[in-house]
């Protein structure tokens, strides 16, 4: 994990009663992540940073990404992992690299038992800013505002990941989503 990563033994508050939502902006060079605690009074920043896998472009880099991501997931123990979904890229090689990173993220998250949700970048932007075509800097500024931060976390991969987690939380607080959750809890013993 990057040097901005906190001590993994202190990431999850003891007896945390609220769900942890982890947003991930996948990449084989830089993977951004942002974890939020979905508290009743609004989301709280738990951890944010990036993973910069070591090694060449091949299997060594992917193996390092997997190892670092597994450590992060074990440290955060998220109930929900929101991953940026695939999108059409102009560069075929970039799309393939992104697909490799997404595959690792989906497999690692799936192994933890967390619910895995995929959002297109435009969905997060539309949810937070009302504009699916908003720029990365606008997203970063809104993330900082919503989380009460003086400055947006860097790099932009981190704020992109946080925007995914925030979008999940905000979409889950709509009257329709709350009604679905309420009916699910009545059906479970």
Biotite code that builds the C-alpha atoms (Angstrom):
import biotite.structure as struc

atoms = struc.array([
    struc.Atom([0.000, 0.000, 0.000], chain_id="A", res_id=1, res_name="UNK", atom_name="CA", element="C"),
    struc.Atom([1.121, 3.548, -0.438], chain_id="A", res_id=2, res_name="UNK", atom_name="CA", element="C"),
    struc.Atom([2.861, 5.483, 2.268], chain_id="A", res_id=3, res_name="UNK", atom_name="CA", element="C"),
    struc.Atom([-0.384, 7.389, 2.886], chain_id="A", res_id=4, res_name="UNK", atom_name="CA", element="C"),
    struc.Atom([-2.048, 4.201, 4.105], chain_id="A", res_id=5, res_name="UNK", atom_name="CA", element="C"),
    struc.Atom([-2.774, 4.102, 7.818], chain_id="A", res_id=6, res_name="UNK", atom_name="CA", element="C"),
    struc.Atom([-1.708, 1.271, 10.110], chain_id="A", res_id=7, res_name="UNK", atom_name="CA", element="C"),
    struc.Atom([-3.947, -1.654, 9.056], chain_id="A", res_id=8, res_name="UNK", atom_name="CA", element="C"),
    struc.Atom([-4.566, -2.708, 12.641], chain_id="A", res_id=9, res_name="UNK", atom_name="CA", element="C"),
    struc.Atom([-6.392, 0.564, 13.378], chain_id="A", res_id=10, res_name="UNK", atom_name="CA", element="C"),
    struc.Atom([-8.675, 0.918, 10.369], chain_id="A", res_id=11, res_name="UNK", atom_name="CA", element="C"),
    struc.Atom([-11.954, -0.462, 11.732], chain_id="A", res_id=12, res_name="UNK", atom_name="CA", element="C"),
    struc.Atom([-13.279, 1.101, 14.919], chain_id="A", res_id=13, res_name="UNK", atom_name="CA", element="C"),
    struc.Atom([-13.868, -1.506, 17.614], chain_id="A", res_id=14, res_name="UNK", atom_name="CA", element="C"),
    struc.Atom([-17.521, -2.645, 17.712], chain_id="A", res_id=15, res_name="UNK", atom_name="CA", element="C"),
    struc.Atom([-18.413, -0.400, 14.771], chain_id="A", res_id=16, res_name="UNK", atom_name="CA", element="C"),
    struc.Atom([-22.212, -0.718, 14.467], chain_id="A", res_id=17, res_name="UNK", atom_name="CA", element="C"),
    struc.Atom([-22.414, 0.768, 10.976], chain_id="A", res_id=18, res_name="UNK", atom_name="CA", element="C"),
    struc.Atom([-21.678, -0.629, 7.565], chain_id="A", res_id=19, res_name="UNK", atom_name="CA", element="C"),
    struc.Atom([-18.343, 0.050, 5.912], chain_id="A", res_id=20, res_name="UNK", atom_name="CA", element="C"),
    struc.Atom([-18.540, 0.955, 2.233], chain_id="A", res_id=21, res_name="UNK", atom_name="CA", element="C"),
    struc.Atom([-15.329, 0.710, 0.215], chain_id="A", res_id=22, res_name="UNK", atom_name="CA", element="C"),
    struc.Atom([-15.081, 2.425, -3.163], chain_id="A", res_id=23, res_name="UNK", atom_name="CA", element="C"),
    struc.Atom([-12.393, 1.257, -5.579], chain_id="A", res_id=24, res_name="UNK", atom_name="CA", element="C"),
    struc.Atom([-11.120, 2.942, -8.730], chain_id="A", res_id=25, res_name="UNK", atom_name="CA", element="C"),
    struc.Atom([-9.179, 0.054, -10.315], chain_id="A", res_id=26, res_name="UNK", atom_name="CA", element="C"),
    struc.Atom([-5.889, 0.369, -12.134], chain_id="A", res_id=27, res_name="UNK", atom_name="CA", element="C"),
    struc.Atom([-2.689, -1.628, -12.556], chain_id="A", res_id=28, res_name="UNK", atom_name="CA", element="C"),
    struc.Atom([-0.469, 1.420, -11.980], chain_id="A", res_id=29, res_name="UNK", atom_name="CA", element="C"),
    struc.Atom([-2.582, 3.218, -9.362], chain_id="A", res_id=30, res_name="UNK", atom_name="CA", element="C"),
    struc.Atom([-5.616, 1.764, -7.625], chain_id="A", res_id=31, res_name="UNK", atom_name="CA", element="C"),
    struc.Atom([-7.523, 4.370, -5.624], chain_id="A", res_id=32, res_name="UNK", atom_name="CA", element="C"),
    struc.Atom([-9.606, 3.390, -2.616], chain_id="A", res_id=33, res_name="UNK", atom_name="CA", element="C"),
    struc.Atom([-11.847, 5.167, -0.164], chain_id="A", res_id=34, res_name="UNK", atom_name="CA", element="C"),
    struc.Atom([-13.653, 3.630, 2.793], chain_id="A", res_id=35, res_name="UNK", atom_name="CA", element="C"),
    struc.Atom([-16.589, 5.290, 4.508], chain_id="A", res_id=36, res_name="UNK", atom_name="CA", element="C"),
    struc.Atom([-18.552, 4.406, 7.596], chain_id="A", res_id=37, res_name="UNK", atom_name="CA", element="C"),
    struc.Atom([-22.250, 4.686, 6.728], chain_id="A", res_id=38, res_name="UNK", atom_name="CA", element="C"),
    struc.Atom([-23.292, 6.384, 9.980], chain_id="A", res_id=39, res_name="UNK", atom_name="CA", element="C"),
    struc.Atom([-26.918, 7.492, 10.444], chain_id="A", res_id=40, res_name="UNK", atom_name="CA", element="C"),
    struc.Atom([-25.902, 11.168, 10.558], chain_id="A", res_id=41, res_name="UNK", atom_name="CA", element="C"),
    struc.Atom([-23.960, 10.887, 7.310], chain_id="A", res_id=42, res_name="UNK", atom_name="CA", element="C"),
    struc.Atom([-20.893, 9.170, 5.893], chain_id="A", res_id=43, res_name="UNK", atom_name="CA", element="C"),
    struc.Atom([-17.616, 9.400, 7.777], chain_id="A", res_id=44, res_name="UNK", atom_name="CA", element="C"),
    struc.Atom([-14.201, 8.943, 6.217], chain_id="A", res_id=45, res_name="UNK", atom_name="CA", element="C"),
    struc.Atom([-12.493, 5.829, 7.542], chain_id="A", res_id=46, res_name="UNK", atom_name="CA", element="C"),
    struc.Atom([-9.537, 5.486, 5.190], chain_id="A", res_id=47, res_name="UNK", atom_name="CA", element="C"),
    struc.Atom([-8.435, 6.622, 1.749], chain_id="A", res_id=48, res_name="UNK", atom_name="CA", element="C"),
    struc.Atom([-5.321, 6.156, -0.285], chain_id="A", res_id=49, res_name="UNK", atom_name="CA", element="C"),
    struc.Atom([-3.866, 4.314, -3.205], chain_id="A", res_id=50, res_name="UNK", atom_name="CA", element="C"),
    struc.Atom([-2.097, 1.105, -4.011], chain_id="A", res_id=51, res_name="UNK", atom_name="CA", element="C"),
    struc.Atom([0.800, 1.326, -6.452], chain_id="A", res_id=52, res_name="UNK", atom_name="CA", element="C"),
    struc.Atom([1.792, -2.222, -7.335], chain_id="A", res_id=53, res_name="UNK", atom_name="CA", element="C"),
    struc.Atom([5.463, -2.971, -7.847], chain_id="A", res_id=54, res_name="UNK", atom_name="CA", element="C"),
    struc.Atom([6.965, -5.063, -10.617], chain_id="A", res_id=55, res_name="UNK", atom_name="CA", element="C"),
    struc.Atom([6.849, -4.969, -14.362], chain_id="A", res_id=56, res_name="UNK", atom_name="CA", element="C"),
    struc.Atom([3.636, -4.801, -16.358], chain_id="A", res_id=57, res_name="UNK", atom_name="CA", element="C"),
    struc.Atom([3.085, -8.540, -16.238], chain_id="A", res_id=58, res_name="UNK", atom_name="CA", element="C"),
    struc.Atom([2.165, -11.116, -13.676], chain_id="A", res_id=59, res_name="UNK", atom_name="CA", element="C"),
    struc.Atom([4.439, -9.707, -10.950], chain_id="A", res_id=60, res_name="UNK", atom_name="CA", element="C"),
    struc.Atom([2.561, -6.398, -10.906], chain_id="A", res_id=61, res_name="UNK", atom_name="CA", element="C"),
    struc.Atom([-0.827, -8.157, -10.842], chain_id="A", res_id=62, res_name="UNK", atom_name="CA", element="C"),
    struc.Atom([0.323, -10.467, -8.046], chain_id="A", res_id=63, res_name="UNK", atom_name="CA", element="C"),
    struc.Atom([1.479, -7.479, -5.997], chain_id="A", res_id=64, res_name="UNK", atom_name="CA", element="C"),
    struc.Atom([-1.843, -5.718, -6.632], chain_id="A", res_id=65, res_name="UNK", atom_name="CA", element="C"),
    struc.Atom([-3.719, -8.789, -5.440], chain_id="A", res_id=66, res_name="UNK", atom_name="CA", element="C"),
    struc.Atom([-1.599, -9.130, -2.300], chain_id="A", res_id=67, res_name="UNK", atom_name="CA", element="C"),
    struc.Atom([-1.958, -5.451, -1.363], chain_id="A", res_id=68, res_name="UNK", atom_name="CA", element="C"),
    struc.Atom([-5.689, -5.465, -2.065], chain_id="A", res_id=69, res_name="UNK", atom_name="CA", element="C"),
    struc.Atom([-6.226, -8.569, 0.071], chain_id="A", res_id=70, res_name="UNK", atom_name="CA", element="C"),
    struc.Atom([-4.402, -6.846, 2.958], chain_id="A", res_id=71, res_name="UNK", atom_name="CA", element="C"),
    struc.Atom([-6.563, -3.749, 2.537], chain_id="A", res_id=72, res_name="UNK", atom_name="CA", element="C"),
    struc.Atom([-9.802, -5.747, 2.464], chain_id="A", res_id=73, res_name="UNK", atom_name="CA", element="C"),
    struc.Atom([-8.771, -7.691, 5.566], chain_id="A", res_id=74, res_name="UNK", atom_name="CA", element="C"),
    struc.Atom([-7.982, -4.412, 7.354], chain_id="A", res_id=75, res_name="UNK", atom_name="CA", element="C"),
    struc.Atom([-11.231, -2.671, 6.427], chain_id="A", res_id=76, res_name="UNK", atom_name="CA", element="C"),
    struc.Atom([-13.674, -5.595, 6.441], chain_id="A", res_id=77, res_name="UNK", atom_name="CA", element="C"),
    struc.Atom([-16.186, -3.777, 4.217], chain_id="A", res_id=78, res_name="UNK", atom_name="CA", element="C"),
    struc.Atom([-19.753, -4.989, 3.905], chain_id="A", res_id=79, res_name="UNK", atom_name="CA", element="C"),
    struc.Atom([-20.071, -3.294, 0.504], chain_id="A", res_id=80, res_name="UNK", atom_name="CA", element="C"),
    struc.Atom([-17.399, -2.879, -2.168], chain_id="A", res_id=81, res_name="UNK", atom_name="CA", element="C"),
    struc.Atom([-18.286, -0.448, -4.953], chain_id="A", res_id=82, res_name="UNK", atom_name="CA", element="C"),
    struc.Atom([-16.110, -0.868, -8.043], chain_id="A", res_id=83, res_name="UNK", atom_name="CA", element="C"),
    struc.Atom([-15.918, 1.375, -11.060], chain_id="A", res_id=84, res_name="UNK", atom_name="CA", element="C"),
    struc.Atom([-17.458, -0.591, -13.906], chain_id="A", res_id=85, res_name="UNK", atom_name="CA", element="C"),
    struc.Atom([-15.844, -1.140, -17.262], chain_id="A", res_id=86, res_name="UNK", atom_name="CA", element="C"),
    struc.Atom([-16.268, 1.513, -19.904], chain_id="A", res_id=87, res_name="UNK", atom_name="CA", element="C"),
    struc.Atom([-15.251, 1.872, -23.516], chain_id="A", res_id=88, res_name="UNK", atom_name="CA", element="C"),
    struc.Atom([-11.693, 3.103, -23.809], chain_id="A", res_id=89, res_name="UNK", atom_name="CA", element="C"),
    struc.Atom([-10.057, 4.604, -26.850], chain_id="A", res_id=90, res_name="UNK", atom_name="CA", element="C"),
    struc.Atom([-6.815, 2.731, -26.218], chain_id="A", res_id=91, res_name="UNK", atom_name="CA", element="C"),
    struc.Atom([-7.233, -1.047, -26.425], chain_id="A", res_id=92, res_name="UNK", atom_name="CA", element="C"),
    struc.Atom([-4.137, -1.748, -24.311], chain_id="A", res_id=93, res_name="UNK", atom_name="CA", element="C"),
    struc.Atom([-5.405, 0.555, -21.555], chain_id="A", res_id=94, res_name="UNK", atom_name="CA", element="C"),
    struc.Atom([-8.771, -1.184, -21.613], chain_id="A", res_id=95, res_name="UNK", atom_name="CA", element="C"),
    struc.Atom([-7.072, -4.573, -21.272], chain_id="A", res_id=96, res_name="UNK", atom_name="CA", element="C"),
    struc.Atom([-4.956, -3.387, -18.307], chain_id="A", res_id=97, res_name="UNK", atom_name="CA", element="C"),
    struc.Atom([-8.042, -1.928, -16.653], chain_id="A", res_id=98, res_name="UNK", atom_name="CA", element="C"),
    struc.Atom([-9.847, -5.227, -17.212], chain_id="A", res_id=99, res_name="UNK", atom_name="CA", element="C"),
    struc.Atom([-7.021, -7.093, -15.482], chain_id="A", res_id=100, res_name="UNK", atom_name="CA", element="C"),
    struc.Atom([-7.201, -4.788, -12.464], chain_id="A", res_id=101, res_name="UNK", atom_name="CA", element="C"),
    struc.Atom([-10.999, -5.014, -12.324], chain_id="A", res_id=102, res_name="UNK", atom_name="CA", element="C"),
    struc.Atom([-10.795, -8.807, -12.423], chain_id="A", res_id=103, res_name="UNK", atom_name="CA", element="C"),
    struc.Atom([-8.461, -8.847, -9.438], chain_id="A", res_id=104, res_name="UNK", atom_name="CA", element="C"),
    struc.Atom([-10.651, -6.388, -7.523], chain_id="A", res_id=105, res_name="UNK", atom_name="CA", element="C"),
    struc.Atom([-13.844, -8.348, -8.227], chain_id="A", res_id=106, res_name="UNK", atom_name="CA", element="C"),
    struc.Atom([-12.257, -11.668, -7.278], chain_id="A", res_id=107, res_name="UNK", atom_name="CA", element="C"),
    struc.Atom([-10.687, -10.355, -4.068], chain_id="A", res_id=108, res_name="UNK", atom_name="CA", element="C"),
    struc.Atom([-13.871, -8.565, -3.006], chain_id="A", res_id=109, res_name="UNK", atom_name="CA", element="C"),
    struc.Atom([-15.971, -11.608, -3.850], chain_id="A", res_id=110, res_name="UNK", atom_name="CA", element="C"),
    struc.Atom([-13.775, -13.829, -1.679], chain_id="A", res_id=111, res_name="UNK", atom_name="CA", element="C"),
    struc.Atom([-14.433, -11.643, 1.374], chain_id="A", res_id=112, res_name="UNK", atom_name="CA", element="C"),
    struc.Atom([-18.184, -12.176, 1.195], chain_id="A", res_id=113, res_name="UNK", atom_name="CA", element="C"),
    struc.Atom([-18.841, -8.442, 0.793], chain_id="A", res_id=114, res_name="UNK", atom_name="CA", element="C"),
    struc.Atom([-21.644, -7.330, -1.487], chain_id="A", res_id=115, res_name="UNK", atom_name="CA", element="C"),
    struc.Atom([-20.025, -6.145, -4.724], chain_id="A", res_id=116, res_name="UNK", atom_name="CA", element="C"),
    struc.Atom([-21.680, -3.285, -6.605], chain_id="A", res_id=117, res_name="UNK", atom_name="CA", element="C"),
    struc.Atom([-20.496, -1.813, -9.898], chain_id="A", res_id=118, res_name="UNK", atom_name="CA", element="C"),
    struc.Atom([-21.151, 1.794, -10.933], chain_id="A", res_id=119, res_name="UNK", atom_name="CA", element="C"),
    struc.Atom([-20.127, 3.581, -14.085], chain_id="A", res_id=120, res_name="UNK", atom_name="CA", element="C"),
    struc.Atom([-18.151, 6.763, -13.366], chain_id="A", res_id=121, res_name="UNK", atom_name="CA", element="C"),
    struc.Atom([-21.059, 8.814, -14.756], chain_id="A", res_id=122, res_name="UNK", atom_name="CA", element="C"),
    struc.Atom([-23.430, 7.307, -12.167], chain_id="A", res_id=123, res_name="UNK", atom_name="CA", element="C"),
    struc.Atom([-21.293, 8.538, -9.281], chain_id="A", res_id=124, res_name="UNK", atom_name="CA", element="C"),
    struc.Atom([-20.905, 11.968, -10.886], chain_id="A", res_id=125, res_name="UNK", atom_name="CA", element="C"),
    struc.Atom([-24.632, 12.266, -11.560], chain_id="A", res_id=126, res_name="UNK", atom_name="CA", element="C"),
    struc.Atom([-25.484, 11.184, -8.004], chain_id="A", res_id=127, res_name="UNK", atom_name="CA", element="C"),
    struc.Atom([-23.098, 13.625, -6.337], chain_id="A", res_id=128, res_name="UNK", atom_name="CA", element="C"),
    struc.Atom([-23.132, 16.577, -8.739], chain_id="A", res_id=129, res_name="UNK", atom_name="CA", element="C"),
    struc.Atom([-26.266, 16.137, -10.814], chain_id="A", res_id=130, res_name="UNK", atom_name="CA", element="C"),
    struc.Atom([-24.071, 15.974, -13.919], chain_id="A", res_id=131, res_name="UNK", atom_name="CA", element="C"),
    struc.Atom([-22.732, 12.687, -15.276], chain_id="A", res_id=132, res_name="UNK", atom_name="CA", element="C"),
    struc.Atom([-20.164, 14.588, -17.353], chain_id="A", res_id=133, res_name="UNK", atom_name="CA", element="C"),
    struc.Atom([-18.619, 16.552, -14.469], chain_id="A", res_id=134, res_name="UNK", atom_name="CA", element="C"),
    struc.Atom([-14.835, 16.749, -14.478], chain_id="A", res_id=135, res_name="UNK", atom_name="CA", element="C"),
    struc.Atom([-12.559, 14.908, -12.064], chain_id="A", res_id=136, res_name="UNK", atom_name="CA", element="C"),
    struc.Atom([-11.637, 18.151, -10.289], chain_id="A", res_id=137, res_name="UNK", atom_name="CA", element="C"),
    struc.Atom([-15.326, 18.947, -9.715], chain_id="A", res_id=138, res_name="UNK", atom_name="CA", element="C"),
    struc.Atom([-15.821, 15.450, -8.295], chain_id="A", res_id=139, res_name="UNK", atom_name="CA", element="C"),
    struc.Atom([-12.809, 15.891, -6.008], chain_id="A", res_id=140, res_name="UNK", atom_name="CA", element="C"),
    struc.Atom([-14.121, 19.216, -4.702], chain_id="A", res_id=141, res_name="UNK", atom_name="CA", element="C"),
    struc.Atom([-17.572, 17.742, -4.012], chain_id="A", res_id=142, res_name="UNK", atom_name="CA", element="C"),
    struc.Atom([-16.081, 14.729, -2.225], chain_id="A", res_id=143, res_name="UNK", atom_name="CA", element="C"),
    struc.Atom([-14.113, 17.080, 0.040], chain_id="A", res_id=144, res_name="UNK", atom_name="CA", element="C"),
    struc.Atom([-17.238, 19.150, 0.726], chain_id="A", res_id=145, res_name="UNK", atom_name="CA", element="C"),
    struc.Atom([-19.448, 16.144, 1.498], chain_id="A", res_id=146, res_name="UNK", atom_name="CA", element="C"),
    struc.Atom([-16.864, 14.668, 3.849], chain_id="A", res_id=147, res_name="UNK", atom_name="CA", element="C"),
    struc.Atom([-15.974, 17.980, 5.506], chain_id="A", res_id=148, res_name="UNK", atom_name="CA", element="C"),
    struc.Atom([-12.350, 17.899, 4.376], chain_id="A", res_id=149, res_name="UNK", atom_name="CA", element="C"),
    struc.Atom([-10.282, 21.054, 3.951], chain_id="A", res_id=150, res_name="UNK", atom_name="CA", element="C"),
    struc.Atom([-8.756, 19.684, 0.739], chain_id="A", res_id=151, res_name="UNK", atom_name="CA", element="C"),
    struc.Atom([-9.600, 16.755, -1.529], chain_id="A", res_id=152, res_name="UNK", atom_name="CA", element="C"),
    struc.Atom([-7.452, 13.650, -1.038], chain_id="A", res_id=153, res_name="UNK", atom_name="CA", element="C"),
    struc.Atom([-4.868, 13.036, -3.748], chain_id="A", res_id=154, res_name="UNK", atom_name="CA", element="C"),
    struc.Atom([-4.416, 11.627, -6.326], chain_id="A", res_id=155, res_name="UNK", atom_name="CA", element="C"),
    struc.Atom([-7.700, 11.906, -8.248], chain_id="A", res_id=156, res_name="UNK", atom_name="CA", element="C"),
    struc.Atom([-7.941, 8.087, -8.229], chain_id="A", res_id=157, res_name="UNK", atom_name="CA", element="C"),
    struc.Atom([-8.671, 8.385, -4.499], chain_id="A", res_id=158, res_name="UNK", atom_name="CA", element="C"),
    struc.Atom([-11.457, 10.942, -4.891], chain_id="A", res_id=159, res_name="UNK", atom_name="CA", element="C"),
    struc.Atom([-12.913, 8.857, -7.725], chain_id="A", res_id=160, res_name="UNK", atom_name="CA", element="C"),
    struc.Atom([-13.019, 5.872, -5.354], chain_id="A", res_id=161, res_name="UNK", atom_name="CA", element="C"),
    struc.Atom([-14.588, 7.976, -2.588], chain_id="A", res_id=162, res_name="UNK", atom_name="CA", element="C"),
    struc.Atom([-17.189, 9.260, -5.059], chain_id="A", res_id=163, res_name="UNK", atom_name="CA", element="C"),
    struc.Atom([-18.238, 5.658, -5.741], chain_id="A", res_id=164, res_name="UNK", atom_name="CA", element="C"),
    struc.Atom([-18.675, 4.947, -2.021], chain_id="A", res_id=165, res_name="UNK", atom_name="CA", element="C"),
    struc.Atom([-20.545, 8.224, -1.500], chain_id="A", res_id=166, res_name="UNK", atom_name="CA", element="C"),
    struc.Atom([-22.810, 7.523, -4.467], chain_id="A", res_id=167, res_name="UNK", atom_name="CA", element="C"),
    struc.Atom([-23.687, 4.117, -3.022], chain_id="A", res_id=168, res_name="UNK", atom_name="CA", element="C"),
    struc.Atom([-24.542, 5.645, 0.351], chain_id="A", res_id=169, res_name="UNK", atom_name="CA", element="C"),
    struc.Atom([-26.534, 8.526, -1.156], chain_id="A", res_id=170, res_name="UNK", atom_name="CA", element="C"),
    struc.Atom([-28.444, 6.239, -3.514], chain_id="A", res_id=171, res_name="UNK", atom_name="CA", element="C"),
    struc.Atom([-29.220, 3.973, -0.557], chain_id="A", res_id=172, res_name="UNK", atom_name="CA", element="C"),
    struc.Atom([-30.856, 6.830, 1.357], chain_id="A", res_id=173, res_name="UNK", atom_name="CA", element="C"),
    struc.Atom([-33.551, 7.466, -1.216], chain_id="A", res_id=174, res_name="UNK", atom_name="CA", element="C"),
    struc.Atom([-37.119, 6.704, -0.076], chain_id="A", res_id=175, res_name="UNK", atom_name="CA", element="C"),
    struc.Atom([-37.264, 3.753, -2.490], chain_id="A", res_id=176, res_name="UNK", atom_name="CA", element="C"),
    struc.Atom([-34.024, 2.229, -1.190], chain_id="A", res_id=177, res_name="UNK", atom_name="CA", element="C"),
    struc.Atom([-35.014, 2.723, 2.439], chain_id="A", res_id=178, res_name="UNK", atom_name="CA", element="C"),
    struc.Atom([-38.355, 1.039, 1.758], chain_id="A", res_id=179, res_name="UNK", atom_name="CA", element="C"),
    struc.Atom([-36.573, -1.946, 0.139], chain_id="A", res_id=180, res_name="UNK", atom_name="CA", element="C"),
    struc.Atom([-34.248, -2.270, 3.137], chain_id="A", res_id=181, res_name="UNK", atom_name="CA", element="C"),
    struc.Atom([-37.177, -2.051, 5.541], chain_id="A", res_id=182, res_name="UNK", atom_name="CA", element="C"),
    struc.Atom([-39.126, -4.782, 3.728], chain_id="A", res_id=183, res_name="UNK", atom_name="CA", element="C"),
    struc.Atom([-36.011, -7.002, 3.597], chain_id="A", res_id=184, res_name="UNK", atom_name="CA", element="C"),
    struc.Atom([-35.437, -6.673, 7.347], chain_id="A", res_id=185, res_name="UNK", atom_name="CA", element="C"),
    struc.Atom([-39.057, -7.626, 8.051], chain_id="A", res_id=186, res_name="UNK", atom_name="CA", element="C"),
    struc.Atom([-38.657, -10.784, 5.968], chain_id="A", res_id=187, res_name="UNK", atom_name="CA", element="C"),
    struc.Atom([-35.486, -11.937, 7.710], chain_id="A", res_id=188, res_name="UNK", atom_name="CA", element="C"),
    struc.Atom([-35.769, -13.772, 11.052], chain_id="A", res_id=189, res_name="UNK", atom_name="CA", element="C"),
])
